[in-house]
Amino acid sequence: MLKRMLKIVGVLLILVVVVCGCSEFFGTINGRIAANKHAMEYISKKYNVPIEQLAAELPSYRYGQRLYVTGIHDKQEHKKYTVYVRMWGEGEVMDIYEE
């Protein structure tokens, strides 16, 4: 019985470590959502394009640089913008720029 409980606790511990590791190296879901939101707002302000006219790709996370890279598409003008977003903690923009 004790052996079985230790095995279950061990499996749960490994699962937690794997999930946290994936969040660290691939970014979090909330981080990806916030990166897309900030990138769309940035493009909207910079080029005076309505947000409703923009669509975002699934962003990728660059662990070494701690930034999200996302593609923003202008559906009406058929343009694509690549935006880099670096954030502090939960969704606060530290740096945002475009390629």
C-alpha positions as CSV (number, residue, x, y, z in Angstrom):
1,M,0.0,0.0,0.0
2,L,2.8,2.4,0.9
3,K,4.7,1.5,-2.2
4,R,1.7,2.2,-4.4
5,M,1.1,5.6,-2.7
6,L,4.8,6.5,-3.3
7,K,4.5,5.5,-6.9
8,I,1.4,7.7,-7.4
9,V,3.1,10.7,-5.7
10,G,6.2,10.1,-7.8
11,V,4.2,10.1,-11.0
12,L,2.3,13.3,-10.0
13,L,5.6,15.0,-9.1
14,I,7.1,14.1,-12.5
15,L,4.0,15.4,-14.3
16,V,4.2,18.7,-12.4
17,V,7.9,19.1,-13.3
18,V,7.2,18.3,-17.0
19,V,4.3,20.8,-17.2
20,C,6.3,23.5,-15.5
21,G,9.3,22.8,-17.7
22,C,7.2,23.1,-20.9
23,S,5.8,26.4,-19.7
24,E,9.3,27.7,-19.0
25,F,10.7,26.7,-22.4
26,F,7.7,27.2,-24.7
27,G,5.8,30.1,-22.9
28,T,2.5,29.9,-21.2
29,I,-1.0,30.0,-22.8
30,N,-1.7,33.3,-21.0
31,G,1.6,34.7,-22.3
32,R,0.7,33.7,-25.8
33,I,-2.7,35.3,-25.6
34,A,-1.3,38.5,-24.1
35,A,1.5,38.6,-26.8
36,N,-1.1,38.4,-29.6
37,K,-3.2,41.1,-27.9
38,H,-0.3,43.5,-27.5
39,A,1.0,42.8,-31.0
40,M,-2.4,43.5,-32.6
41,E,-2.8,46.7,-30.6
42,Y,0.7,47.8,-31.6
43,I,0.1,47.2,-35.3
44,S,-3.4,48.9,-35.0
45,K,-1.9,52.0,-33.5
46,K,1.3,52.2,-35.7
47,Y,-0.5,51.7,-39.0
48,N,-4.0,53.1,-38.0
49,V,-5.7,49.8,-38.9
50,P,-8.9,48.7,-37.1
51,I,-8.2,45.7,-34.8
52,E,-11.2,43.9,-36.3
53,Q,-9.3,43.9,-39.6
54,L,-6.3,42.0,-38.0
55,A,-5.7,38.3,-37.3
56,A,-2.9,36.8,-35.3
57,E,-1.0,33.6,-35.7
58,L,0.0,31.2,-32.9
59,P,3.0,32.9,-31.4
60,S,6.3,31.1,-30.8
61,Y,8.4,31.6,-27.7
62,R,12.2,32.2,-27.8
63,Y,13.4,31.0,-24.4
64,G,16.9,32.4,-24.6
65,Q,15.6,35.9,-25.4
66,R,12.4,35.5,-23.4
67,L,10.2,36.9,-26.1
68,Y,7.2,35.9,-28.2
69,V,7.3,36.2,-32.0
70,T,3.9,36.4,-33.7
71,G,2.6,37.1,-37.1
72,I,-0.2,39.6,-37.6
73,H,-2.2,39.6,-40.8
74,D,-4.1,42.5,-42.2
75,K,-7.0,40.7,-43.8
76,Q,-8.2,43.6,-46.0
77,E,-4.8,44.8,-47.3
78,H,-3.3,41.2,-47.3
79,K,-0.1,42.3,-45.4
80,K,1.8,40.3,-42.8
81,Y,3.7,41.9,-39.9
82,T,6.1,40.1,-37.7
83,V,6.0,41.4,-34.1
84,Y,8.4,40.6,-31.2
85,V,6.9,41.0,-27.7
86,R,8.9,40.8,-24.5
87,M,6.8,40.9,-21.3
88,W,7.3,41.3,-17.6
89,G,5.4,38.7,-15.5
90,E,1.8,38.3,-16.5
91,G,1.2,40.2,-19.6
92,E,2.8,43.6,-19.0
93,V,4.8,44.7,-22.1
94,M,8.4,45.4,-21.5
95,D,9.5,45.7,-25.1
96,I,7.7,45.4,-28.5
97,Y,9.0,45.9,-31.9
98,E,8.5,44.9,-35.5
99,E,10.7,43.2,-38.0
